[in-house]
Amino acid sequence: MKGSIHAIFAASLLFGSIAAAEDASLSALKQRCEAAREAKIAPLRAAAIDECVTKQKKDRASCERFYRDYGNGGRTAAGAAKQRMFNDLPECLELYEAEKNRTKP
């Protein structure tokens, strides 16, 4: 009985350390994905803000607030789902593959 408790405890420690390593790895992959997406989105966001200021004659602060989540997806005014921009970057595809293959508890 005592040996099986020790084996269970050892297995739980091992699984816990594997899960922690996976979490750290997934966190790093997520940061890489978001950084790569932001590098692509930032110039597009800046152009949209500039167009808002020049063509719509709005102040820059309100245009920046309006476009602060540019490229993040969500819902359209009609309620349809809108995909995030640049989800197909290699860094993001690597993250999604790692999440799909993650060890389940």
N, C-alpha and C positions, 0 to 999 in steps of 0.2 A: 504494500500500500504506500509506504513512505517513498519507495523508488519511483512509483508512477506519479506521485505528486511532484517529485523533483523533475521528472521528465516533462511533465505538463508545464511546470514553471519555466524550465529551460527553453521549451518550445515557444512559450509565450514571449519570453525575452527575445529570442531569435526573430520571431515574426514581428514583434514590435520594432526591432531595429531595422528589419527589411522594410516595413511600412514607413518608418521615419525617413529612410534613405530614398524611397520612392517619392514621398511627399516633397523632399528637398529637390529631387531631380525634376519633378513636375513643376515645382515653383520656379526653378531656373528656366525651364522650357517656356513656361508662361511669360516670364519676363522678357525672354528673347523674342517671342511671338509679338507681344505688345510693343516692344521697341521697334521691331521691323515694320509693324503696321503703322505706328506713329510716324516713322520716317517717311512713309508713303502718303499718309493722310495730311500731315502738317502743311505742305505747300498747297494742297487743295483747299484746306480749311482757310488758310490765309487769303487765297484768291476769292473764296466765297465771302469772306468778311470785307475785303476791299471792294468787291462788287456791291455788297449791301450798303457800304458807306457812299460810294460814288453814284450808283444808279438809283438806289432807294432813298438817298439823302437822309440816312439815319446816322445817329452818333455812333462812333466806334465801339463804345462800351456796350451799347445794346446789341450791336451786331455780334460782338464777341460772346456775349451771353447766349444769344440765339444759336450760334454755331459751335458752342463749346463741346457738344457731343457729336459733332459732325463725323460721320463714318461709323458710328457705333451700332447702327441698326435699330431695331425696335418695332414700333407700329406706325403705319401711315395714318393720315387723318381719317381715312375710310376704315381703319381697323385691320388692314392687311399686314402681314409680317414683312418686315424689311430686313434683308440680310446685312450683316456687318461687312464693311469694305475690307478687301485684302485678306480674307480668311484663307485664301489659297496660296499664301506665301509658304515657301519650304519650311520656315521656322514654325509656322502654325500647324502645318500638316504633320510635322514631327511631334508636336505637342498632342495633337488629336490622336495620333497612332499610339503614343505612350499612354494616354488616358484609356484608350480602348483595351490595351494589353495589360493594364494595371492589375496587380494581384488583388483578388477580392478576399476580404476577411471571412 
